[in-house]
């Protein structure tokens, strides 16, 4: 699909930024550029955490029930998914720095829109724009982070993602406190103003960032075609075997992305409606979840080397299932908050490690395929939870987080190296999974690094020479 004329080189604001500033601004030092991209990650987390804390207020403001709110949240995911693909192209054409600068401004301004909505259709439109801006900043900031990482010569992106989680923690805590004294619109306006001030500080470094190609993750040692030197990438049993493994890893990522999106969008509402939490305490659910995610990712390298990839993936999924079950079944507010923390710890490394394994199996195309499959968890989660909540209640709907975490843990155990281990009667399932993946491959090829860099950093933490199934 060709890029619409609206986004052509002549008309795209990013193109203007790239052309007018690259020649005039001095190239920033590595330390200055690293500080700027760190600010961008923290800003993105803080804006999204602020939104998560005010979801109940926005729902009440527009009179949205569970189903209507689910549809509105679907618009957020759709906007993000579409813009991620476009942003990958923009980064390749104009450079990650100018695109990151434009994305930082866009995410701050679009954060205002949900607070101004007065009806569900307007909220849907607002969240479509807000989602597009968040998708843009996610891809651009990660692309720039990869560039800075290559420049300094050591892994940085895990720490940058922890900055996103810490920003989300701060945004949720401040949002919870603001809910007691400010309406949604004034609060989000202050968030936008503070974000624009932070972006203004980072802008010179972002605009002056040198344009550099993104490094391509290499294929895993066992990912070479086994059907002869002339076999095409998509031909032969070995390629079909790898495709099946990529789709299963994408499903693991999707199950955990579902849980992350569910608690972000619905956690505060669960605490407010089911446990009677005031607005201030309701935001603590996301705050605890985000802080646990940050801590788990900061410790991800040590956990990976200590437990091994396989145990960390399966154990994290099981831990998340336990935490989600506790959070939706307890009548005690503080126990539910502890459950949110446990879910955050469990999920923190599952999505990145699943996609990292996909990168080792299939390189950039493997990352694109598995990430696209994974994002269906974010895309389908909001309307599904809203629909179930409307008929069975919000606790039952969020109980699906535990079920899908268990499913992720089971799927992890079926993947060894670049193949899916199944019993003979399940061969038909493997063939179906392979066919789905082969059909998705050409569809997702345009995502390339634009989506893949979101979690590429943890490939560097895999013990070299170790058994990937350990």
N, C-alpha and C positions, 0 to 999 in steps of 0.2 A: 504494500500500500504506500503510495507516495505521500510525502508531507504536504499538507494543504498550502495553498498559496499564501495564506495569512502568515505562515511561519517561514516564508522564504527568506533568503539572506538579506534582501533589500528591505524587508519590512519588520523583521524580528527585532525587538528592542535589544536583545542580547547581541545581535550583530553590530548595532550602533555602539554599544558599550565596548565590544571587543575592538572595533576599528578605531574609535576615538581616543581610547585610553592606553592601549598597549604601547603605542609609540611615545607617549608623553610621560607615563609613570615609570619610575625606576623599578627594577626587579627587586622584590623584597628578599631579605635574608631568609634562610631556612627556619630560623627561630621565629621570625616575625610571621611568616606564612603559617607555621604550625600553630602559633597563638591565634591567628585569624580563623583558621579552620576549626580550632577547638571552640572558639566563641560561637561559630555557626552550629556546631553539634549541640552545645548547651542551649543555645537559643531555640533550636528546633524542638528539643525535649521540653523546654520550659513552656513554649507556646502550646504544644500538644497536651502537656500535663494540665495547663490552665483550662483548656477545652474540656478535658476529661472530668475535671472537678466541677464544671458547670453544666454537664449534660442534664442532670435532673432539673436545674433551673430553666434551661432552654426548652426541655420537653414541656414543662408546666407553662412556659410563656406562650408556646404555640398550640397548647392543648393536644399534644400528641399522645396517643396510647402506645402500647408496646409495639403493635404491628406498624403503625405509622412511623414511629421512631426508628424501627428496624429498616424501613424503606429509606428513610432519610440518611441513615448511617451507610446504607448500601451505596448511596450517591457519593459519599466521602471516599469509599474504597474504589469505586469506578473512576472517579476523578484522579486518584493517585495512580491507579494502574495505567490509565491512558497516558498521563503525563510522564510517567517513568520511561516509557518507550521513546517519546519525543525528546526527553532530556538527554538520553543516551546519545541521540543524534546531534543535539546541540553541543554537547561536550566534545564530541569528535570534531565538529566543524569550527566552533568558536573558542574552544578551550574551557577547562573546568572552572577556572577562576572567574571570568566574567559571568558564566552561567550561575555559579554559586552566589555571586553578588546580587544578580537579578532575583534569584530564588529566595535569598534572605529578605529582601524587601517585599517580595510577593507574599511570603508566609506571614509576615507581620501585618500587612494590610488586610489580607483575607481573613485573619483571625477576628477581625471586627464583625464580619458578616453574620455569623450565627446569632450574635447578640442583638442584631437589628431585625431579625426575622419575626414576623407577626403571624405567620400561618405555616402549615406543613409544606405546601408547595414552595414557598419562599425559602424555607429552611433547606429543602432538598437542593434548590439552586445554589444557596450559600455554601452548603457542604460540598457540592460538586466542585466549586471554585477553591474552597479551602483544601479539599483533598488533592486537587491538582497541584496546588502550591506546596503541600507537604511532600507529595511524590517527587516534585522537582527538586526540592532542597535535599531530600534523602539521597537521591542519585548523584546530584552535583557535589554535595559535600563529601560523599564517599569517594567519588572519582578524584576530587582534589586531595583527599586524604591518602589515596594510593600514590598520587604523584609526590606528595611530601614524604611519604614513607620511603619511596625509592630514592629520594634526594638525600635523606639523612642516613639511609642504609640500615635501618632496623625497624622491626614491627611497631606500628603506632596505632593501628585502627581499633584494636581491642580497647585501648584506653580512650579513644575518641567515642566509641559506642558507650563506654561507661559514662562519659560526659553527657551523652544524650539521656541516659537513664537518670543521672543526678539532676540534670535540668528538669526532667519530668517530675522528679521528686519535689524539687523546689517549686515548680509551677503548681503542683497539686496542693502542697501545703499552703502556699500563699492564696491559691484559689479557694481553699476551704475556709481560710480566715476571712477572705473578702466576701464570701457568700453571706456572712452574718451582718455585714454592714453596707454592701454595695449590690446594686442590681447587676444583671449579667452584662448589659451593654457598657456601663461605665467601667466595670472590671476589665473586660476584654479590650476596651479602648486604652486603658493604662498599660495592659500587656503589650499592645501594638506599639505604643509610644516608647516603652522601655526597649522593646526589640529593635525598633528603628534606630534608637541611640546606639545600641550595641553593634548593629550592622554598619552604622556610619563609621564607627571606630575601625572596624575590620575592612571597610570598603577599599582603601588604597592598596592594601596587601592583596586582596582578592582580585582586583582589577589588574594589578601588576604582575600577577602570577604568570610564570612562563608557560607557554603551551607545550605540552609533552604528551606523547602517546601513552596510553595505559598499558602496563605490562600484562601479557597474556599468561594466565596460569597454565603450566604445562600439564600434559596428561600423566596419569599415574603410570608407574612402571608396568603394571599388569593390564594397562588399557590399550596396548598395541593390538591391532587386528590379528586374529589368530587364523585367518582364512587365506593367508598368502599375501605377498607384497602388493599384488594388484587389486586386492579387495577394496571396494569403495567404502567410505565411512559408514554408509547406512546398509551395507550388504552383508550377508553371511550370518551364521549362527552367533559368532562372537559379538558382532555389532548389535544383534537383537537381544542378546543376553545383557549387554551393557545398558541398552535402552530400557529394559525392564527394571534393572537396578536403579536407574536414574528416576524413573517414574515412582518407584517405591520410596526412594529417598525424598522425592518431592512430596509424596503423601505424608511422610513423617513430618516434614517441615510444615505442611498444611494443617495437620492436626494440632501442632503446637502454636502455629500462627493464629488458628481459631481461638485457642485459649487466651493468647495475649490480647487479641482484639476484643474478645468478649469481656474480659475484666476491665480493659480500658474504657469501653463504651457503656458497660452495664453495671460495673462494680459499685459505683457510688449510688446508683438507683436501687440496687439490691439492699444495701445497708440502710438507705433512707426508708424504703417501703416496707421491708420485712422486719427490720430490727429497730426501727424508730430512731435511727441515728440523726442528730442535728446536722445541718449543712456543713458545719466545721469539721465534725468527725467523719462525715460521709466521705470527704475527700481523702481521709487517711487510708482508705482501702487501696486506691491507686498509688498513693505515696509509698506505702509499705511494699507494694508489688514492685514499683519502679526501683526503690532502693535495693531490694533483694536481687533484682535483675542486674543492677550495676555491680553489686558485690560479687555475684556469681560470675559475671563476665571478667571482672578484674582478677578473680582467682581461676579463670578458665584454663590458663596454661598449666598451672600447678595441678589442678584437678585432672587434666588430661594426661599428664605425665604420671600421676599417681595411680589413677584408676584405669586408664586406658580408654580409648574412644568408645568401644562397645559398652563397657560398664557405665560410663558417664552418660551415654545416650539413653540406655534402658533405665538406669537408676534415676535419672532426672525426670523421665516421663512418669515413672511410678511415683516419685515424690510429688510431682505436680498433681497427679490423680488423687493422692491422699489429701493434699492441701485443698483442692477444689471441693472434694466431698465434705470436708470439715466446714468449709466456708458456707456451703449452701444448706447444711443440715443443722447447724448449731443455732440455738436461740440466744446466745450470748455474743454481744457485739465484739468484745475483745478477742474472743476465740475466733470469730470470723475474720477479724483483722489479721490474726496470726496465720490463719489459713491462706490469706492473700500473700503473705510473706513467703510461705512455703511453696506456693505455686510459682512465685517469681524465682525462687532459688532453683526449683526443678526445671523450669523452662529456659533459664538464662542461656544455656549453652546448647540446647537441643537443635534449634533451628540453624544456628551458625555451623555446627558440626555436621549436620545432615547435608547442607549445601556445600560445605568444604569437601566432604567426601565425594559429592557429585562432581566437583571441579577436578579432583584427582582422577576420577574415572573418565570423564568426558571433556575436560578442558572448559573453555568458555561456552561452547554450545551445551555442554552438560550442565553448567551452572544456569544457563538461560532456561533450559527445559525444566530442571528441578525447581528453580525459583518460581517459574510461572505456575507450575502445578501447586507449589506451596502457597502462592498468594490466593489461590481459590479459597483457602481457609479464611482469609480476611474478607474476601469478596462475598462469600456465601454465609458467613457467620451472622452478621447483623440481622438480615431478614429472617433467617431461620430461628434465631433466638427470640426475636419479636413475635413471630408466628406461634411458637411453642408457648411463650410466656402468656400470650393472650388467651390460650385455652387451658394451660396446665399450671400457670403461675411462673414467676421469675425464678424461684429456686430450682424448679424442675428443669427449666430451660438452661440455666447455667450449670446444671448437673451434667450436661453434654460435654462440658470442658473435661471433666474427669473421665468420661467414657472415651473421648477422642485421645486423651493422653495415654490411656491404657492401650488403645489401638496403635498409637505411635510406638509404644514400648514393644508391642508384639511385632510390628513391622521391622523395627530395628534388628530384631533377632533373626529375621529371615534373610538379611543381606550380609553376605560375607565376600569381601573383596569387591569384584565387579559383577557378582551374580546374585540371583535370588534363589535361596534354597527352599524348595517346596517338595512335598511328597508327590508320588506319581499321580494320584487322582487329581491333584491340583494343577496339572500341566495345562489344562484349558485356561485356567486363570492367568497363568504366566503368558500364554499366547495372547490373551485379550489385553493384558497390561502392555505387552510389547507393541501390539497394533495401535493402541491409544497413543503411546509415546512416539511411534513413527509418524502418526498423523500430526502430532503437535510440533514435531521438530521444525518443519518449514514455517509454521505459524510464529514460533517464538524466536526464530533466528535473528530477527531485528532487535531483540532486546540486548544481545551481546553483553558487553561489559557494563552497559548502563544499569542493568539490574544486578549483574553478578557481583560487582564490587561491593555491594551492600554487606556481604559477609565473607569476602574473599580472605580477610586477614587471618582467620583461624586455620587456614591451610598451612601456614608457617609453623603452627604449634604441633602439628602431627609429628610424632617421633619418627625421624628418618630411619628407614630400614626396619621399622617395627611392623608387626602383623596388624593390618587394619582391622581385623576382626577381634582383636584382643578385648 
